[in-house]
Amino acid sequence: MDQVNNPRHYLMGNIEAIDYMKDNMSKEAYHGYLEGCCKKYLHRHAYKGNQLTDLKKARWYLDRLILELEAQPKIKPTPGTVAYQEHE
């Protein structure tokens, strides 16, 4: 069993836990959840037995957040904002 991509305890029931979270949160809340999970695994990897497992879990959540953001429609930055200045 792959403890990073498909841990057995996340597959109980009819829907995987990550899909349940996405279905029951706003887009912003879900993105925050993914970011928080990534930070959690990055923070504690050095204090646990298998550092690589936690780092791979952090990468999994980061990759998922990147896919979510890439799937969003591109919005033109508003004039007068920092994002607009960086966009120019």
Z-matrix of the N, CA and C atoms (Angstrom, degrees):
N
C 1 1.460
C 2 1.527 1 108.61
N 3 1.313 2 116.74 1 133.70
C 4 1.463 3 123.57 2 179.44
C 5 1.524 4 109.35 3 -80.97
N 6 1.329 5 117.25 4 109.60
C 7 1.464 6 122.03 5 -175.81
C 8 1.531 7 113.54 6 -75.08
N 9 1.338 8 117.94 7 -9.29
C 10 1.461 9 120.76 8 178.93
C 11 1.528 10 110.91 9 -98.31
N 12 1.316 11 117.55 10 -52.24
C 13 1.456 12 121.16 11 -173.41
C 14 1.526 13 114.36 12 -88.53
N 15 1.310 14 118.06 13 -32.17
C 16 1.462 15 121.23 14 -177.01
C 17 1.523 16 111.68 15 -144.98
N 18 1.333 17 118.10 16 63.89
C 19 1.462 18 117.59 17 178.51
C 20 1.526 19 110.73 18 -63.54
N 21 1.303 20 116.22 19 139.46
C 22 1.471 21 122.38 20 -175.51
C 23 1.535 22 111.86 21 -54.30
N 24 1.336 23 117.63 22 -41.61
C 25 1.461 24 120.26 23 -175.71
C 26 1.532 25 112.90 24 -70.27
N 27 1.337 26 119.63 25 -11.31
C 28 1.454 27 121.62 26 175.23
C 29 1.526 28 112.09 27 -92.21
N 30 1.304 29 117.37 28 -3.71
C 31 1.459 30 121.13 29 -176.53
C 32 1.528 31 113.01 30 -106.70
N 33 1.304 32 116.95 31 15.15
C 34 1.463 33 120.53 32 179.67
C 35 1.535 34 108.93 33 -76.47
N 36 1.294 35 117.39 34 140.77
C 37 1.461 36 120.59 35 179.95
C 38 1.519 37 111.55 36 88.60
N 39 1.332 38 115.49 37 -162.19
C 40 1.465 39 121.26 38 -173.89
C 41 1.519 40 113.95 39 -94.38
N 42 1.318 41 118.04 40 -11.19
C 43 1.457 42 120.69 41 -176.28
C 44 1.523 43 108.70 42 -138.41
N 45 1.326 44 116.88 43 140.95
C 46 1.461 45 120.16 44 178.22
C 47 1.532 46 108.87 45 -69.24
N 48 1.308 47 116.67 46 146.53
C 49 1.468 48 122.19 47 -174.40
C 50 1.530 49 112.25 48 -55.24
N 51 1.327 50 118.48 49 -42.65
C 52 1.465 51 120.74 50 -177.55
C 53 1.523 52 111.02 51 -64.26
N 54 1.323 53 117.62 52 -36.18
C 55 1.465 54 120.97 53 178.15
C 56 1.523 55 110.84 54 -69.45
N 57 1.330 56 116.65 55 -36.83
C 58 1.461 57 121.12 56 176.40
C 59 1.527 58 110.02 57 -62.56
N 60 1.335 59 116.24 58 -44.37
C 61 1.461 60 119.79 59 179.87
C 62 1.529 61 110.46 60 -61.20
N 63 1.310 62 117.47 61 -45.16
C 64 1.459 63 120.76 62 -178.66
C 65 1.526 64 111.07 63 -63.45
N 66 1.325 65 116.41 64 -41.07
C 67 1.464 66 121.01 65 -178.35
C 68 1.526 67 113.10 66 -69.25
N 69 1.334 68 117.72 67 -21.13
C 70 1.456 69 120.66 68 -173.83
C 71 1.520 70 113.95 69 -112.60
N 72 1.318 71 117.41 70 15.79
C 73 1.463 72 121.70 71 179.75
C 74 1.521 73 109.69 72 -131.85
N 75 1.334 74 114.56 73 155.66
C 76 1.465 75 118.30 74 170.09
C 77 1.531 76 107.64 75 -67.76
N 78 1.311 77 116.91 76 164.06
C 79 1.463 78 121.01 77 179.52
C 80 1.531 79 110.31 78 -58.68
N 81 1.334 80 116.12 79 -43.50
C 82 1.463 81 120.14 80 -178.97
C 83 1.527 82 111.09 81 -64.75
N 84 1.316 83 116.62 82 -42.88
C 85 1.470 84 120.43 83 179.58
C 86 1.527 85 110.52 84 -64.79
N 87 1.312 86 117.05 85 -41.22
C 88 1.462 87 120.72 86 179.73
C 89 1.532 88 110.88 87 -64.37
N 90 1.319 89 116.88 88 -42.46
C 91 1.458 90 120.27 89 177.47
C 92 1.528 91 110.32 90 -62.14
N 93 1.321 92 116.98 91 -40.58
C 94 1.458 93 121.04 92 176.75
C 95 1.520 94 111.65 93 -64.25
N 96 1.319 95 116.31 94 -38.47
C 97 1.465 96 121.16 95 177.21
C 98 1.527 97 110.41 96 -61.28
N 99 1.336 98 116.89 97 -46.74
C 100 1.465 99 120.76 98 179.49
C 101 1.526 100 111.12 99 -62.19
N 102 1.325 101 116.05 100 -43.18
C 103 1.464 102 120.32 101 178.68
C 104 1.526 103 110.93 102 -63.64
N 105 1.317 104 116.70 103 -42.80
C 106 1.457 105 120.74 104 179.53
C 107 1.521 106 112.42 105 -63.14
N 108 1.326 107 116.67 106 -41.35
C 109 1.472 108 119.85 107 178.13
C 110 1.517 109 110.35 108 -63.81
N 111 1.315 110 116.84 109 -41.38
C 112 1.463 111 120.90 110 178.31
C 113 1.527 112 109.88 111 -59.99
N 114 1.324 113 116.74 112 -47.18
C 115 1.467 114 121.20 113 -179.87
C 116 1.526 115 111.07 114 -63.08
N 117 1.325 116 116.60 115 -39.79
C 118 1.466 117 120.86 116 179.96
C 119 1.522 118 110.60 117 -58.79
N 120 1.327 119 117.14 118 -48.90
C 121 1.463 120 119.96 119 -177.84
C 122 1.527 121 111.85 120 -69.89
N 123 1.330 122 117.85 121 -34.24
C 124 1.462 123 119.92 122 176.40
C 125 1.530 124 110.82 123 -66.12
N 126 1.311 125 116.10 124 -39.54
C 127 1.461 126 120.64 125 -177.76
C 128 1.527 127 112.46 126 -66.87
N 129 1.308 128 117.56 127 -41.27
C 130 1.460 129 119.08 128 -170.84
C 131 1.530 130 115.15 129 -100.64
N 132 1.327 131 118.02 130 0.02
C 133 1.470 132 118.83 131 -176.12
C 134 1.523 133 113.27 132 -58.74
N 135 1.319 134 117.79 133 -34.25
C 136 1.466 135 120.98 134 -176.64
C 137 1.527 136 112.86 135 -75.38
N 138 1.316 137 117.11 136 -14.39
C 139 1.466 138 121.04 137 -175.11
C 140 1.523 139 113.29 138 -101.72
N 141 1.304 140 116.88 139 1.68
C 142 1.464 141 120.58 140 -176.82
C 143 1.523 142 110.11 141 -113.92
N 144 1.293 143 115.84 142 169.63
C 145 1.453 144 121.29 143 -176.30
C 146 1.515 145 114.98 144 -62.51
N 147 1.318 146 118.01 145 -47.78
C 148 1.456 147 121.15 146 -176.12
C 149 1.526 148 109.32 147 -113.77
N 150 1.317 149 116.11 148 93.95
C 151 1.461 150 121.27 149 -177.12
C 152 1.518 151 112.73 150 -60.13
N 153 1.315 152 117.19 151 -39.85
C 154 1.466 153 120.43 152 -176.95
C 155 1.521 154 112.13 153 -62.89
N 156 1.322 155 117.35 154 -36.37
C 157 1.469 156 119.38 155 179.30
C 158 1.523 157 110.47 156 -61.21
N 159 1.324 158 118.02 157 -46.66
C 160 1.461 159 120.17 158 179.66
C 161 1.528 160 111.75 159 -67.42
N 162 1.320 161 118.19 160 -36.82
C 163 1.461 162 119.91 161 176.99
C 164 1.527 163 111.06 162 -65.35
N 165 1.319 164 117.37 163 -37.67
C 166 1.464 165 120.69 164 176.98
C 167 1.525 166 111.02 165 -68.13
N 168 1.335 167 116.73 166 -35.29
C 169 1.458 168 120.06 167 175.95
C 170 1.529 169 110.15 168 -65.78
N 171 1.337 170 117.05 169 -41.16
C 172 1.467 171 120.58 170 177.08
C 173 1.522 172 110.15 171 -60.46
N 174 1.334 173 115.62 172 -43.41
C 175 1.471 174 119.99 173 178.57
C 176 1.526 175 110.86 174 -63.43
N 177 1.330 176 117.72 175 -38.11
C 178 1.458 177 121.11 176 179.98
C 179 1.529 178 110.35 177 -60.90
N 180 1.333 179 116.44 178 -46.14
C 181 1.466 180 119.66 179 179.15
C 182 1.526 181 111.31 180 -67.94
N 183 1.323 182 117.99 181 -38.01
C 184 1.454 183 121.07 182 177.53
C 185 1.524 184 110.78 183 -64.62
N 186 1.323 185 117.11 184 -44.38
C 187 1.470 186 120.46 185 177.57
C 188 1.522 187 110.95 186 -60.06
N 189 1.318 188 116.70 187 -40.22
C 190 1.466 189 120.83 188 179.32
C 191 1.527 190 110.24 189 -64.92
N 192 1.341 191 117.56 190 -41.85
C 193 1.463 192 121.14 191 177.77
C 194 1.525 193 110.72 192 -64.11
N 195 1.313 194 117.45 193 -41.74
C 196 1.468 195 120.95 194 178.34
C 197 1.523 196 110.40 195 -61.33
N 198 1.327 197 117.94 196 -44.61
C 199 1.472 198 120.60 197 177.87
C 200 1.523 199 111.31 198 -60.54
N 201 1.331 200 116.35 199 -40.90
C 202 1.465 201 120.43 200 178.15
C 203 1.530 202 110.88 201 -61.07
N 204 1.319 203 116.39 202 -45.88
C 205 1.463 204 120.48 203 -177.99
C 206 1.521 205 111.82 204 -69.40
N 207 1.325 206 117.04 205 -36.76
C 208 1.464 207 120.09 206 177.93
C 209 1.524 208 111.67 207 -66.41
N 210 1.316 209 117.27 208 -28.03
C 211 1.460 210 121.35 209 -178.49
C 212 1.528 211 112.44 210 -79.75
N 213 1.320 212 117.12 211 -13.38
C 214 1.463 213 120.54 212 -179.54
C 215 1.525 214 109.89 213 -71.85
N 216 1.322 215 116.47 214 145.23
C 217 1.467 216 118.33 215 175.31
C 218 1.526 217 109.85 216 -65.10
N 219 1.311 218 116.04 217 143.87
C 220 1.461 219 121.14 218 -179.91
C 221 1.534 220 109.05 219 -73.98
N 222 1.328 221 115.72 220 127.18
C 223 1.463 222 121.61 221 -179.91
C 224 1.519 223 107.84 222 -110.55
N 225 1.318 224 115.77 223 130.70
C 226 1.453 225 120.46 224 179.37
C 227 1.530 226 108.76 225 -70.64
N 228 1.346 227 118.26 226 130.51
C 229 1.465 228 120.79 227 -179.03
C 230 1.529 229 112.29 228 -61.46
N 231 1.316 230 116.34 229 149.90
C 232 1.456 231 123.16 230 179.77
C 233 1.525 232 109.78 231 -78.70
N 234 1.355 233 117.70 232 132.53
C 235 1.470 234 119.78 233 177.51
C 236 1.530 235 110.95 234 -55.09
N 237 1.339 236 115.74 235 142.07
C 238 1.461 237 120.96 236 179.00
C 239 1.513 238 114.09 237 92.26
N 240 1.348 239 118.72 238 -7.11
C 241 1.461 240 121.28 239 179.45
C 242 1.521 241 109.91 240 -98.43
N 243 1.315 242 115.73 241 162.02
C 244 1.466 243 120.45 242 178.05
C 245 1.524 244 109.81 243 -60.68
N 246 1.336 245 116.49 244 -41.84
C 247 1.473 246 120.10 245 179.62
C 248 1.526 247 110.79 246 -59.26
N 249 1.329 248 117.01 247 -36.83
C 250 1.463 249 120.63 248 179.85
C 251 1.528 250 109.72 249 -66.84
N 252 1.334 251 116.70 250 -43.24
C 253 1.459 252 121.04 251 -179.86
C 254 1.516 253 110.52 252 -63.30
N 255 1.342 254 117.70 253 -39.07
C 256 1.458 255 121.27 254 179.05
C 257 1.529 256 110.74 255 -70.75
N 258 1.337 257 116.30 256 -27.99
C 259 1.459 258 122.62 257 -177.74
C 260 1.536 259 110.99 258 -72.15
N 261 1.342 260 116.83 259 -31.39
C 262 1.462 261 121.09 260 -175.95
C 263 1.507 262 113.12 261 -67.18
